[in-house]
Amino acid sequence: MSPLHVAIIMDGNGRWANARGLPRIAGHRTGADAVRRTVEAAPGLGVSVLTLYAFSADNWRRPAREVSALMKLLANYLVRETNRCVENGVRLEAIGRRDRLPPALVSLLADAEHKTAKGSKLHLRLAIDYSSRQAILEAVRQRALTEEAFSKALGPDVDLLIRTSGEQRLSDFLLWECAYAEMIFTRRMWPEFSAEDLSAAIDEYHRRDRRFGAVAAEKTLRTA
């Protein structure tokens, strides 16, 4: 089987926390544990590229206190996990804007990218302050006007997109790259997402007939 690019919209942290009478940031903190579980499980399930939607360009509209807490959570994640990524052959890359991020977070991102650059077991892409529409516009500004140039500017095609929490939309995530992605929407909240959930989604992906616009091969009819 060919290596997979799996992209995940990690949704439901706030609702998971609210359902338990906890502040929303508690859901985000617990969601960080789900990130670790997913990253650890991905290579063994045939995933070579994993793109996680960590913070969208639209998330700046959230209350300033929550945004600040999310930025600190992202920074803490990099501090805790960069060395683990190096040890486990995980190459970390951030996609999205950096000019609006706290300088300390930008520095940590650059440091993590540098330290993990030789990782070959898994390419982990964190979408932070990310908008697919903005990324496409930037590719146009760079005059990436062929399909090949767009793919080079934006990143690899997605094979499987997963969104947790029951929502069924892309929310400005990898619009170009998901042109032929298989999509799975689960009601599982992100803090509860497990390696077993990832495995089940990949099993479902492999059961699907991916035709890319072609006609499925007709089965040969046999007569008795």
Sequence and secondary structure as in RCSB ss.txt:
>XXXX:A:sequence
MSPLHVAIIMDGNGRWANARGLPRIAGHRTGADAVRRTVEAAPGLGVSVLTLYAFSADNWRRPAREVSALMKLLA
NYLVRETNRCVENGVRLEAIGRRDRLPPALVSLLADAEHKTAKGSKLHLRLAIDYSSRQAILEAVRQRALTEEAF
SKALGPDVDLLIRTSGEQRLSDFLLWECAYAEMIFTRRMWPEFSAEDLSAAIDEYHRRDRRFGAVAAEKTLRTA
>XXXX:A:secstr
   EEEEEE   HHHHHHTTT  HHHHHHHHHHHHHHHHHHTGGGTEEEEEEEEEEGGGGGS HHHHHHHHHHHH
HHHHHHHHHHHHTTEEEEEES  TTS HHHHHHHHHHHHHTTT  SEEEEEEEEE HHHHHHHHHHTT  SHHHH
HHHH    SEEEE TT     SSSTTTTTT EEEE  S GGG  HHHHHHHHHHHHHS   TTS          
